[in-house]
Amino acid sequence: MSEESFELRVVDVVEETADAHSISFEVPAGAEEQFTYKPGQFLTLAVPSDQTGVAARCYSLCSSPGDGGPLTITVKRTADGYASNWLCDHLREGDTIRMLPPSGIFSPVSLDADLLLFAGGSGITPVMSITRTALREGSGRIVLFYANRDERSVIFAGELSRLAAEHPDRLLVVHWLESVQGLPTQEQVRAFAADHASYDAFVCGPAPFMKMAVAALKDLGFPRERRHQEKFISLGGNPFGDLHDREVAEHEIEDAEHDPDDVSGDVSGDEGAPAAEEDQPQGPVKLEVELDGEQYVFDDWAPGTKLLEHLESKGVKAPYSCREGECSACAVRLLEGDVKMLHNDVLDDEDIADGIRLGCQSVPVTDTVKITYH
């Protein structure tokens, strides 16, 4: 079963830098509810390909859901990135492209919280969405550490300057240029973050940058609930259903100065084997779910049935994107009981220890399970 996709029309294309374009879309009439989004979420686009039929790619939204503007993503070219180059070369105002509704969990729980944001290169895209929204709707302070190769590589340079000037008491933007200062080190980032140790931290960018920044936050004792990291994993499935499954989906956000293949970070997971018979309950499982402020209780979750599939069978619109355990769009937090993930390529050991599981790959191993969606 695939999620419903939509054709959206391009209403604007802006060249942010020599190799990064912001592309805005008009939501079709009747699909407004499906395209309601949180700051920091992403869209999955069906990029046409003569050789493969379709290349499904995920791009973070840089726009703010609260300002009434169009959905906007920012796409940065990568040296060998077919989809990123196709989008920058071909999409123009008036064109249409197929996509899935917004998804992802890289979003603040409270826009009133003080936020410490780390962005590397095009990792600024979801961070920009969070910044715009928090300044508009929240009340906390925002500190942004933004690393780039050189001054010409800085996406949203003008708008960041404008926002900092308009909100001098709430927004501090610190630019780090590799051409001037070299690559930031863990020690330097730790020293920078030390003055904001009570903030909620969000990290997005190339894998080496994220690994370094998260390590610095851990050094300072940032608890897991205040550390958020966007992860980039290639998706092996086809989320578009009737479009041919020819090529993997991936978050094309890494920069040319880093290894373009090194986007996974430190992840661990199961080998994808079915749940062992002894891991399964003997009868139907009681399931309690909290989603978007609603409470659901079911007494007939069948052992061996994945959580997402069971909720869909009940008419519950639970979030997902890849259905393969290779993204975090369907992530839930265990409150009671336990589940087994049949496949996991995105959650690390710390995520799992914190009770986070992938709904699309979770089957019950206890007679009662209680979960909440982020």
C-alpha positions as CSV (number, residue, x, y, z in Angstrom):
1,M,0.0,0.0,0.0
2,S,1.4,3.4,-0.9
3,E,0.6,6.8,0.4
4,E,-1.5,9.1,-1.8
5,S,0.6,11.4,-4.0
6,F,-0.3,14.7,-5.6
7,E,0.7,16.8,-8.6
8,L,1.9,20.2,-7.5
9,R,2.5,23.2,-9.7
10,V,5.8,25.2,-9.5
11,V,5.0,28.9,-8.7
12,D,8.5,30.2,-8.3
13,V,12.2,29.3,-8.6
14,V,14.9,31.4,-6.9
15,E,18.6,30.9,-7.4
16,E,20.0,31.2,-3.8
17,T,23.6,30.5,-4.8
18,A,25.3,29.2,-7.9
19,D,24.4,25.7,-7.0
20,A,21.3,26.0,-4.8
21,H,17.7,26.7,-5.9
22,S,14.6,27.3,-3.8
23,I,11.5,25.9,-5.5
24,S,8.0,26.9,-4.4
25,F,4.8,24.9,-5.1
26,E,1.1,25.6,-5.0
27,V,-1.0,23.1,-3.1
28,P,-3.9,21.9,-5.2
29,A,-7.4,22.7,-4.1
30,G,-8.8,20.0,-1.7
31,A,-5.3,18.9,-0.5
32,E,-4.7,21.7,2.0
33,E,-5.1,19.3,5.0
34,Q,-2.7,16.8,3.6
35,F,0.0,19.5,3.0
36,T,-0.3,21.0,6.5
37,Y,3.3,20.7,7.9
38,K,5.5,21.4,10.8
39,P,8.8,23.4,10.5
40,G,11.7,21.1,9.7
41,Q,9.7,18.5,7.7
42,F,10.4,17.3,4.2
43,L,8.7,16.5,0.9
44,T,9.3,13.4,-1.2
45,L,9.5,14.2,-4.9
46,A,9.1,11.8,-7.9
47,V,11.8,13.1,-10.2
48,P,11.4,11.7,-13.7
49,S,14.2,9.7,-15.3
50,D,14.5,8.3,-18.8
51,Q,16.7,5.5,-17.6
52,T,14.9,4.5,-14.3
53,G,11.3,5.7,-14.7
54,V,11.4,7.7,-11.4
55,A,13.9,8.7,-8.8
56,A,12.2,9.4,-5.5
57,R,14.0,12.1,-3.5
58,C,13.4,13.8,-0.2
59,Y,14.0,17.5,0.2
60,S,13.5,19.6,3.4
61,L,11.1,22.5,3.5
62,C,12.7,25.8,4.1
63,S,9.4,27.7,4.3
64,S,7.4,28.5,7.4
65,P,3.9,26.9,7.8
66,G,2.6,30.0,9.6
67,D,3.2,32.8,7.1
68,G,0.7,31.9,4.4
69,G,3.4,31.5,1.8
70,P,3.9,28.6,-0.6
71,L,5.6,25.3,0.1
72,T,9.2,25.8,-0.6
73,I,12.2,23.4,-0.7
74,T,15.8,24.3,-1.3
75,V,17.8,21.9,-3.6
76,K,21.6,22.0,-3.7
77,R,23.4,20.4,-6.6
78,T,25.7,17.5,-5.8
79,A,28.4,16.4,-8.1
80,D,26.8,13.0,-8.9
81,G,23.3,13.8,-7.8
82,Y,21.0,13.0,-10.7
83,A,17.8,14.3,-9.0
84,S,19.3,17.5,-7.6
85,N,20.8,18.5,-10.9
86,W,17.6,17.6,-12.8
87,L,15.5,19.8,-10.5
88,C,17.8,22.7,-10.7
89,D,18.1,22.4,-14.5
90,H,14.5,21.6,-15.5
91,L,11.9,22.8,-13.0
92,R,10.5,26.2,-13.9
93,E,7.4,28.2,-13.0
94,G,4.3,26.5,-14.4
95,D,5.8,23.0,-14.4
96,T,4.3,20.3,-12.2
97,I,5.8,17.4,-10.3
98,R,4.4,14.6,-8.3
99,M,5.1,14.3,-4.5
100,L,4.0,12.9,-1.2
101,P,2.7,15.1,1.7
102,P,5.1,16.5,4.2
103,S,6.7,14.1,6.7
104,G,9.6,13.9,9.2
105,I,10.1,14.5,12.9
106,F,13.0,17.1,12.9
107,S,10.8,19.7,14.5
108,P,10.7,21.5,17.9
109,V,8.1,20.3,20.3
110,S,7.7,23.9,21.5
111,L,8.3,27.0,19.4
112,D,8.7,29.0,22.7
113,A,11.8,27.0,23.6
114,D,15.3,28.5,23.3
115,L,16.9,26.8,20.3
116,L,20.6,26.1,19.5
117,L,20.8,25.3,15.8
118,F,23.7,23.8,13.9
119,A,23.7,23.8,10.1
120,G,26.3,22.7,7.6
121,G,25.9,23.7,4.0
122,S,22.4,22.9,2.7
123,G,21.6,21.5,6.1
124,I,20.3,25.1,6.6
125,T,17.1,24.2,4.8
126,P,15.0,22.6,7.6
127,V,16.9,24.9,10.1
128,M,15.6,27.9,8.1
129,S,12.1,26.6,8.4
130,I,12.5,26.2,12.1
131,T,14.0,29.7,12.5
132,R,11.4,31.5,10.4
133,T,8.6,29.8,12.3
134,A,10.0,30.2,15.8
135,L,10.6,33.9,15.2
136,R,7.1,34.4,13.9
137,E,5.1,32.2,16.4
138,G,7.4,31.6,19.4
139,S,9.1,33.6,22.1
140,G,12.4,31.9,22.8
141,R,16.0,32.9,21.8
142,I,17.6,31.3,18.7
143,V,21.3,30.8,18.2
144,L,22.4,29.6,14.8
145,F,25.9,28.2,14.0
146,Y,26.1,28.0,10.2
147,A,29.2,26.4,8.6
148,N,30.0,26.7,4.9
149,R,32.9,26.2,2.5
150,D,33.2,29.9,1.6
151,E,31.1,33.1,1.5
152,R,29.6,32.3,-1.9
153,S,28.3,29.0,-0.5
154,V,26.1,30.6,2.2
155,I,22.4,29.9,1.4
156,F,19.9,32.5,2.7
157,A,22.7,34.9,3.6
158,G,20.6,38.0,2.9
159,E,17.5,36.8,4.8
160,L,19.6,35.6,7.8
161,S,21.1,39.1,8.0
162,R,17.7,40.7,7.7
163,L,16.1,38.4,10.4
164,A,19.0,39.0,12.8
165,A,18.6,42.8,12.3
166,E,14.8,42.6,12.9
167,H,15.2,40.4,16.0
168,P,18.4,41.5,17.6
169,D,17.2,40.3,21.1
170,R,16.1,36.9,19.9
171,L,18.3,35.7,16.9
172,L,22.1,35.4,16.9
173,V,23.7,34.1,13.6
174,V,27.3,33.0,13.7
175,H,28.8,32.1,10.3
176,W,31.8,29.7,10.1
177,L,33.7,29.7,6.8
178,E,36.1,26.9,6.0
179,S,38.0,29.1,3.6
180,V,38.8,31.5,6.5
181,Q,38.7,29.4,9.7
182,G,39.2,25.8,8.5
183,L,36.8,23.0,9.4
184,P,35.2,23.5,12.8
185,T,36.5,21.1,15.4
186,Q,34.6,19.3,18.2
187,E,36.4,21.4,20.7
188,Q,35.5,24.7,19.0
189,V,31.8,23.6,18.7
190,R,31.7,22.5,22.3
191,A,33.1,25.9,23.5
192,F,30.5,27.7,21.4
193,A,27.6,25.5,22.7
194,A,28.7,25.8,26.3
195,D,27.1,29.2,26.7
196,H,23.7,27.7,25.6
197,A,23.7,24.5,27.5
198,S,20.0,24.9,28.5
199,Y,18.8,25.2,24.9
200,D,17.1,22.6,22.7
201,A,19.7,21.7,20.0
202,F,19.0,20.8,16.4
203,V,21.8,19.5,14.0
204,C,21.6,19.2,10.2
205,G,24.2,18.9,7.5
206,P,26.8,16.5,6.1
207,A,27.3,13.3,8.2
208,P,30.8,14.3,9.4
209,F,29.6,17.7,10.5
210,M,26.6,16.2,12.4
211,K,28.7,13.5,14.0
212,M,31.1,16.2,15.3
213,A,28.4,18.5,16.5
214,V,26.4,15.8,18.3
215,A,29.6,14.6,20.0
216,A,30.3,18.1,21.2
217,L,26.7,18.3,22.6
218,K,27.2,15.0,24.4
219,D,30.5,16.3,25.9
220,L,28.5,19.1,27.4
221,G,25.9,16.7,28.8
222,F,23.0,17.7,26.6
223,P,20.3,15.1,27.4
224,R,18.9,13.0,24.6
225,E,15.5,14.8,24.7
226,R,17.2,18.1,23.9
227,R,19.4,16.8,21.0
228,H,17.8,16.4,17.6
229,Q,19.7,15.2,14.5
230,E,18.4,15.0,11.0
231,K,19.6,11.7,9.5
232,F,20.1,10.9,5.8
233,I,19.6,7.3,4.7
234,S,19.1,6.0,1.2
235,L,15.6,4.5,0.8
236,G,15.3,1.2,-1.0
237,G,11.6,1.2,-1.5
238,N,9.3,3.1,-3.9
239,P,6.8,5.3,-2.0
240,F,4.9,6.2,-5.2
241,G,3.1,2.9,-5.7
242,D,2.2,2.9,-9.4
243,L,5.5,4.6,-10.4
244,H,8.1,2.1,-11.3
245,D,10.5,1.2,-8.5
246,R,13.8,1.8,-10.2
247,E,16.0,3.9,-8.0
248,V,16.5,4.6,-4.3
249,A,15.3,7.7,-2.5
250,E,17.8,9.7,-0.5
251,H,18.2,13.1,1.2
252,E,20.5,14.9,-1.2
253,I,21.8,17.4,1.3
254,E,25.5,16.6,1.6
255,D,28.1,19.0,0.3
256,A,30.8,18.4,-2.3
257,E,33.7,18.9,0.1
258,H,32.6,15.8,2.0
259,D,32.3,12.3,0.9
260,P,28.9,12.2,-0.9
261,D,28.5,8.6,0.0
262,D,29.0,9.1,3.7
263,V,25.5,10.2,4.6
264,S,24.3,7.6,7.0
265,G,26.0,8.5,10.2
266,D,26.3,5.9,12.9
267,V,23.3,3.6,12.6
268,S,22.6,0.1,13.7
269,G,19.7,-2.2,13.4
270,D,18.3,-5.7,12.8
271,E,19.2,-7.8,9.8
272,G,15.6,-7.7,8.5
273,A,14.8,-11.3,9.6
274,P,11.1,-12.1,10.5
275,A,10.3,-12.1,14.2
276,A,11.0,-15.4,15.8
277,E,8.0,-17.3,16.9
278,E,9.0,-17.1,20.6
279,D,9.1,-13.3,20.3
280,Q,5.4,-13.1,19.3
281,P,2.4,-13.0,21.8
282,Q,0.1,-16.0,21.7
283,G,-3.0,-13.9,21.0
284,P,-4.3,-10.5,19.9
285,V,-2.4,-7.5,21.5
286,K,-4.0,-4.5,23.1
287,L,-2.7,-1.3,21.5
288,E,-3.0,2.2,22.8
289,V,-1.9,5.1,20.5
290,E,-1.6,8.8,20.9
291,L,-1.5,10.7,17.5
292,D,-2.1,14.4,16.9
293,G,-3.9,14.8,20.2
294,E,-6.2,11.8,19.6
295,Q,-6.3,8.6,21.6
296,Y,-6.9,5.2,19.9
297,V,-7.4,1.9,21.6
298,F,-7.5,-1.5,19.8
299,D,-7.7,-5.0,21.2
300,D,-7.0,-6.9,18.1
301,W,-3.4,-6.2,16.9
302,A,-2.4,-9.5,15.4
303,P,1.1,-10.8,16.2
304,G,3.3,-10.5,13.2
305,T,1.4,-7.5,11.7
306,K,3.4,-4.3,11.5
307,L,2.2,-1.4,13.6
308,L,1.7,0.9,10.6
309,E,-0.3,-1.8,8.7
310,H,-2.6,-2.4,11.7
311,L,-3.3,1.3,12.1
312,E,-4.0,1.7,8.4
313,S,-6.5,-1.2,8.6
314,K,-8.3,0.8,11.3
315,G,-8.5,3.9,9.2
316,V,-5.8,5.8,11.3
317,K,-3.7,8.1,9.2
318,A,-0.4,7.4,10.8
319,P,2.7,9.1,9.2
320,Y,5.2,7.3,7.1
321,S,7.3,7.8,3.9
322,C,9.5,4.9,2.9
323,R,7.7,1.9,4.6
324,E,11.1,0.1,4.6
325,G,12.7,1.1,7.9
326,E,15.1,3.5,6.1
327,C,13.7,6.9,7.2
328,S,12.3,8.3,10.5
329,A,9.0,9.6,9.2
330,C,7.0,6.9,11.1
331,A,8.9,7.1,14.4
332,V,7.0,6.4,17.6
333,R,8.0,6.4,21.2
334,L,7.2,3.3,23.4
335,L,5.4,4.2,26.6
336,E,4.5,0.6,27.7
337,G,5.2,-2.9,26.5
338,D,7.7,-3.7,23.7
339,V,7.9,-4.3,20.0
340,K,10.5,-5.8,17.6
341,M,11.7,-3.9,14.5
342,L,12.1,-6.2,11.5
343,H,14.4,-3.7,9.8
344,N,16.1,-0.5,10.9
345,D,18.6,1.5,9.0
346,V,18.1,4.9,10.7
347,L,17.8,4.6,14.5
348,D,21.0,4.3,16.5
349,D,21.5,2.6,19.8
350,E,20.7,5.7,21.7
351,D,17.5,6.3,19.9
352,I,16.4,2.7,20.7
353,A,17.4,3.1,24.3
354,D,15.3,6.2,24.4
355,G,12.2,4.1,23.4
356,I,12.0,5.3,19.8
357,R,10.8,2.7,17.2
358,L,9.9,2.7,13.6
359,G,6.1,2.1,13.1
360,C,6.5,0.6,9.7
361,Q,8.7,-2.2,10.9
362,S,7.4,-2.8,14.5
363,V,5.6,-6.0,15.5
364,P,4.4,-6.7,19.0
365,V,6.3,-8.9,21.5
366,T,4.2,-8.2,24.6
367,D,0.4,-8.5,25.2
368,T,0.0,-4.8,25.7
369,V,1.7,-2.0,23.8
370,K,1.3,1.8,24.3
371,I,3.0,4.3,22.0
372,T,2.9,7.9,21.1
373,Y,3.8,9.6,17.8
374,H,6.3,12.5,18.0
